[in-house]
Amino acid sequence: MGPGILVIVYKGIGDVLLTTPLLRALKTAMPDSRLYFLTRRPSLKVLRGNPRLDGVFCREDGPLRAIRAAGIDITFDYMRSTSSGFYALFSGAGKRLAFKFGAGRLWHNILPEKKPGAGYTAYDRLQLLEPLGIPHAGHELELNFGPENAARADAFLAASGVRPGDFTVTLDITSPRDHRRWAPENFARLADGLAKDFGARVVFLWGPGELDYVKAAMGAAAGRHLLCPDFDLLDLAALQKRAALHCGTSSGPMHVAVSQGAPTFTIYAPQNSPLSWSPPGPKHAWVQGELAEMPFETAWDQLSAHVENLKKVPA
């Protein structure tokens, strides 16, 4: 039986998705390994369809006993916190890896320095393989959905009159962090511009507690756009698999779009690094600035140039 490996990431959906290249690298290098993941409840759906995993533990369920029973030999802790260190140490693993931090030696016994300049966060995560001599297997994110999710996405698009081959754009205007929000009326203008200049069918996305905010933004648009149904994470992935572009804030739906191969255009605040969160390559572009002051034209010029450039990018 191969080694049991536990990966620990508590943060949001995007952070978990950005760790899926690590799972691919581990399973490629050690096909007989048993891979487990410890996360929080909102991210469970990101992982439960991942065929590389043998189990997913939910932090809210107090899973230490189950983790110990799994026979863990190696841990990768990306949280560098007291609670994550506790799970790593008491998992029973002989090799416990984390990037070097102040109290790291209390919990971990392999603590490499994170190298600066890796860029995209998925590459940062893959650095932790180096002490074990394991090569990475690409930075592509992985999120699997089922046929029932594909059927819901297809039914929504068909009922909305969206045909295969239409230029479909998913638009995420929300964020739980105030500094990441651009004025909703600006997003309404982006939707109008995409429809007018590029014939786009724009789908406004929303999540729990965001519906009224999104509806108000749609009400400010001159044209009629589509409102996503009450889709769960996997339905959203199926929808974005069919999208020609995802546009919006730096958020979970952007990373879901990346996992489905959709091009992206992201509007970043100064506090967030585009090089860290957007994948490299011509399919992905961004604009950055103080969002409370960024003129509509600044984002629109960059977005429209990106749409034109996408026509030259091989599918």
N, C-alpha and C positions, 0 to 999 in steps of 0.2 A: 504494500500500500504506500502511495506517495505521501509527501509531507502535507500536513494541514496548514493552510495559510489564511490568516484573518486580516482583512483590510478595514481600517476604521476611518470613516468620514461621516460626521454628524451634520454638516452644513446643508445648504439648500440643494435643490434638484440639479442646478447647473454644476455645483461642486462635485456631486456624485457622478454625473455624466462625464465630467472631465477626468475621472479616475478609471473609466471603463477601458481605456487603452492599456492600463496597467494589468487588468485582468487578462486581456488578450495576450500580452507579452508573457505573463506567468504561465498561462496554459500552453502557449506555443513552446516555451523552453522546457516546461515540466508537465507533459500531457497527463501523467498519472497523479498530479497533485490534486488536493481537495481544496477548493477555494470557497471562502466564506466572507461575508461582508457585514459589518455592524454600522447601522445608520439610524436615522429617526423616521417616524411613521410617514411624513409627507413624501419621502423618497423611496418608499418600498416598491412602488410600481415601476420605478426606473430599473430595478434590479431583478424582480421576480421572474421576468421572462428571459433573463440572460442565461443562455445555455452553458456558459463557462462556470457558473456558480453552483456549488453543492448545497448552499444554504444562505439565508439572509436573516440576521438577527436585528430586532427592533430595540433600540435603547430604552424606550418607554416601558417595555415589558420586563425589564430587569433580567437580562439574558445570561448572566455570568455562569450559572450552573450549566446551561445548554452549551455555552462556549467551551467550558472545561470538558464537557462530555464529548465534544467534537474532535478532540485530540489535535490541538493547535501546536505547530512547531515553529512557525514564523509569523510575526505580526508587522504590518505596515501601518503606522499611526500618523495620519496627516493633520490631526487636530492639535497636537502638542499641548494638551491640557491635563489637569489633574485627573479628571474623570476618564479620559481616553487612555491615559497612562495606566490607570488602575486596571482597566480591562486588558491592556496589553500584558502587564506584569502577571496578573492573576489568571490569565488564560493558560499559563503553564508553558508558554513558548520559550524555547531555548535561544532563539534569535529574535530580537525585538528592535525594529528599525523605526527611526524618526529623524527628520532633519534636526540638526543641533539647536538646542535652546537651553535656557538657563537651568531649569530643574530636570532636564532630560535624563540625567544619570540616575535619578530616583526610579525611573520606570524602564528605560531602554538601555541596551548594551551595544547597539550599533547606531552611531550618531554622526553621519557625514555632514559636512557643511553644504548648504545649498549653493550651487554655482550661480553667480549672477549672469544675466543676459540670455537665459534660455528662451525667453519670450513667452510663447503660448503656454498657458498653465498646464495643459496636458503634458508638454515636454518637461516642465518642472517636476510634475509628479513622477515621471519615468526616471528621473535622476536617482531615485531611491532604490532602483534595481542594481545600480552599479556596484555597491559593495558585495553583492552576491554573484557578480559576473554575468548577469542576465541581460541580453540585448533587448531593445524595445522592438515592437512590431507595428510601428506606425502610430500616428496621433489621432486617427479617426475615432469619433465617439460612437457608441453602440447603444441603441434602445430598440427593443423588439416589441411589436404589437401583434395582435391576433386577427384572424379573419373577421371577427365580430366588430372590431374597431375599424377595419377597412370598410366594412359594409355601412357603418354609421356615417363615416366621412363621405363615402360615395353617395349615399342617400341624401345627405344635406346638400352636396354640390348639385346633384341632379335636380332636386326640388327647387333650388335657387336659380336654375337655368344656366349653370356653369357647365360648359361642354369640355370634353377632353381636348387639350391643346390651347384652351383659353389661358391668357396671362393672368394667373391667380396669385394674389399677394395676401399674406397674412400680416396683420398690423397689430402690434402690442404697444399700447400707449401708457401702460400702468407700471407702477413700481411701489413697493412698500417704503422706499426711501425717498424723501422729498427731493433731495438734490439730483436724483436721476430722472425726475419728471420734467418733460417739456410741456409747454402750454397745450392743452387738448385741442384748442382751436387751430393750432399749427398742424397737428396731426390730421385734423379734418381737411385742411388745405392740401396736405400731402396726398391724402386719399383722392381728393378731387383732381389733383394734378396727374396722378398715376392713371386715373380713369380717362381723363381727357386726352392726355398726350400719348399714352401707351395702350389704351384700351383695356386697362386692368380691371379685373373683378376683385375688389378689396374686401377682405373679411376681417372685421374688428374682433379681436380676442378679448376674453375677460375671464376672471377667476372669482373665487369667493369674495364677496363684499365689494366687487368692482363694477357690477352691472350698471348701476345708476350713473356712475362716473363715465363709463363708456357710452351709454345711451346719450348722455348730454353732449359728449363730443361729436357723436354721429349727427345729432340735431343741429350742430353748427356747420355741417358740410352742405355745400350747394347741391351735390349729387346724392343719389341713393346708393348706399353701400350695404354689405351683408353683415349681419350680426351672427357670430358663431353660436351654435346651440350650447347647452350646458354639457360640454364635453369634459371627460376626464383626461388625465395625462396621456393615456394610450390612444384615445380618440384623436387628441390634438396631434400626436405623432403621425397618425395615419393621414390626417388632413394636410400636415406640412410635407408629407411625402409626395403629395400631389401638387404642392405649391411651386411656383416658379421663382418666388422671392419671399423672404421674411424681412420685415422692416419694423424697427421700434427701439425700445429702451434696452439697456443691458440687463437681461432678466432670464429667468428659466426658459420661457418659450424660445428665446434666441438659441440657447444650447440644444433644445429639443429639435429645432429646425436644422441645426448643424448635424445632429445625429442622423437625420433623414436625408442628408445630401442637398438640402435646399440652400441656395445662395442667401446671404444676409446683408442688410445695411443697418448699422447700429448707431444710435445717437448717444454719445458718451458725455458724461460730466467730467470735469477736470480730475475728480477724485479717483476715477477708474481708468486703467490703462488699456487702450485698444489692443496693444501688442500682447497683453496677458490674456484677454478674454475672447478676442476674435481670432479664428484660425488663419494661418497664412494662406496666401494664394489669391488669384484674381476673382474667385467667386464671392469674396467677402470684402466689404468696404465699410467705412464709418466716417462720421464727422464728430468733432469734439469741441466743447466750449462750455462756458457758463450758461446753463440752460435757461436761466431766468432772463438772460440778455441776448441769447442767440436769435438772430433774425430768421424768419422763415426762409428767405432766399438763400442763406448760407447752407442750410440742410438740403433744400430743393436742388440747388445746383449740383451738389455732390451726389445726391440720389439719382437724378436724371442722367448724370454722366455714368454712374455705375450701371444703370439699366441698359444704356447704350453699349457699354463695354461687355455686358453679359452676352449680348448677341454674338460676340466674337469668341466667347469661351466655349470650347468643346463640351458637349453634354457629358 
